[in-house]
Amino acid sequence: MNLTATEVATDSLVIPREPVEATGPSEKALALGNEAMSRRQYERAYDLFSAAARADAGERRFRREINRAVRALVPRWHFGMMNDAERNQAYARAIARSVGAGQSVLDIGTGAGLLALLSARSGADHVVTCEGVDVVAATAREIVERNGYAETITVVSRLSTELRVGVDLPRRADVLVTEIFDCALLGEFALPALQHARRELLTPDATILPRSARLFAQFVESTELHSLNHVGEVEGFDFSPFTSLSSLEYFSTALGNYRHRPLTDPVEIFRFDFGQDIAPAAHTVAAVPAESGTAHAVVMWFELDLADGITLSNSPSDRGSHWKQAIQTLPEPWRLNKHSPVEFRASHDGQRVLVSPTITTPG
Ligand SMILES: C[S@@+](CC[C@H](N)C(=O)[O-])C[C@H]1O[C@@H](n2cnc3c(N)ncnc32)[C@H](O)[C@@H]1O
């Protein structure tokens, strides 16, 4: 690594030793903003670049710097998510059915404000909606105002676990609406947020939307999926040690983009009732292969139960879902024989789901 005289190497980052010489307030804020970016302090970088823009007559000068910080703070999936009509309509129908006059609503994870706006439109007296990323919360506030619901909706720029009744919410909420689910359901810390909300922020008989969810797994044969997370020989060289750096847990990708052959039918591995505390769990699941073959990966997806007759899923057959699927490649390919029952372990620690094949085949 070549460092200039003004740079210093830490474990993994190159950080300017001192702010680049700054001549005026905007240059100083710019230099500190760049330093914050290199330290991965993106909220601070955003504030500093914005301050640089305010201090500078030609605000447009810092648009790209501000956008660099925004890109680090706001994942691209927000756009695909907001344009996922099936998701939006399922929530819209469930909220229209569950929320009405006289009710106070808590929406955890505002994003651009969709669920809060749907709740207000459905007649809620008041909606408190929270968002952990300041710049996203500020934009949601603008969207709420633009759509004429500023009187009904309060956007709080904080994590739900930091909210207090009497401070952020006038009283405990009658309804909780939320969509803080990743492709395998738990990865965005949904369970701790729901548990905290039930204890601290909701009435004892509050409606929780979604009220439950199921998680499914299916083993597939697919050398293409295997090659996303394993390496062997490359141009005559042995690259296999690099496989020690492969992911042990699932990653998000669309199963339909890869050649694959399902070997088992989908099996339910977990069922979550969001009205109850949910402890980490592990259990053995039985499956009967519908085909013989070599399993390279397990594909997982969820089904949310939003209200009577209204479900939402990111199953592989749902090609339009912005969520894609959770794919966990197996450390070793697993031979499965048609109609010969097998068992595997499914576990979750409240945030991450893991599937582990067991070698045994029940007698
Ligand atoms: C998947 S998006 C959903 C946005 C919006 N509710 C919708 O359905 O269009 C989740 C958002 O919630 C935020 N978030 C996740 N967990 C949160 C929490 N516990 N408290 C506040 N915000 C949270 C994330 O930063 C993200 O912007």
The ligand as an SDF file (V2000), in Angstrom:
LIG
                    3D

 27 29  0  0  0  0  0  0  0  0999 V2000
  -37.5110   -2.7660    4.9180 C   0  0  0  0  0  0  0  0  0  0  0  0
  -37.6160   -1.0400    5.2040 S   0  0  0  0  0  0  0  0  0  0  0  0
  -39.3640   -0.7900    5.1900 C   0  0  0  0  0  0  0  0  0  0  0  0
  -39.7720    0.6610    5.0320 C   0  0  0  0  0  0  0  0  0  0  0  0
  -41.2730    0.9360    5.0630 C   0  0  0  0  0  0  0  0  0  0  0  0
  -41.8660    0.5180    6.3330 N   0  0  0  0  0  0  0  0  0  0  0  0
  -41.9920    0.2380    3.9530 C   0  0  0  0  0  0  0  0  0  0  0  0
  -42.5910   -0.8160    4.2230 O   0  0  0  0  0  0  0  0  0  0  0  0
  -41.9510    0.6920    2.8070 O   0  0  0  0  0  0  0  0  0  0  0  0
  -37.1850   -0.9770    6.8890 C   0  0  0  0  0  0  0  0  0  0  0  0
  -36.7130    0.3810    7.3930 C   0  0  0  0  0  0  0  0  0  0  0  0
  -36.7640    0.3140    8.8010 O   0  0  0  0  0  0  0  0  0  0  0  0
  -35.5840    0.8590    9.3750 C   0  0  0  0  0  0  0  0  0  0  0  0
  -35.4540    0.1140   10.6510 N   0  0  0  0  0  0  0  0  0  0  0  0
  -35.1890   -1.2110   10.8060 C   0  0  0  0  0  0  0  0  0  0  0  0
  -35.3070   -1.5670   12.0900 N   0  0  0  0  0  0  0  0  0  0  0  0
  -35.6700   -0.4490   12.7700 C   0  0  0  0  0  0  0  0  0  0  0  0
  -35.9490   -0.1690   14.1380 C   0  0  0  0  0  0  0  0  0  0  0  0
  -35.9050   -1.1330   15.0610 N   0  0  0  0  0  0  0  0  0  0  0  0
  -36.2720    1.0950   14.4820 N   0  0  0  0  0  0  0  0  0  0  0  0
  -36.3200    2.0720   13.5510 C   0  0  0  0  0  0  0  0  0  0  0  0
  -36.0620    1.8720   12.2350 N   0  0  0  0  0  0  0  0  0  0  0  0
  -35.7480    0.6210   11.8590 C   0  0  0  0  0  0  0  0  0  0  0  0
  -34.5160    0.6520    8.3390 C   0  0  0  0  0  0  0  0  0  0  0  0
  -33.5010    1.6420    8.4600 O   0  0  0  0  0  0  0  0  0  0  0  0
  -35.3050    0.8060    7.0370 C   0  0  0  0  0  0  0  0  0  0  0  0
  -35.3220    2.1360    6.5940 O   0  0  0  0  0  0  0  0  0  0  0  0
  1  2  1  0
  2  3  1  0
  2 10  1  0
  3  4  1  0
  4  5  1  0
  5  6  1  0
  5  7  1  0
  7  8  2  0
  7  9  1  0
 10 11  1  0
 11 12  1  0
 11 26  1  0
 12 13  1  0
 13 14  1  0
 13 24  1  0
 14 15  1  0
 14 23  1  0
 15 16  2  0
 16 17  1  0
 17 18  1  0
 17 23  2  0
 18 19  1  0
 18 20  2  0
 20 21  1  0
 21 22  2  0
 22 23  1  0
 24 25  1  0
 24 26  1  0
 26 27  1  0
M  CHG  2   2   1   9  -1
M  END
$$$$
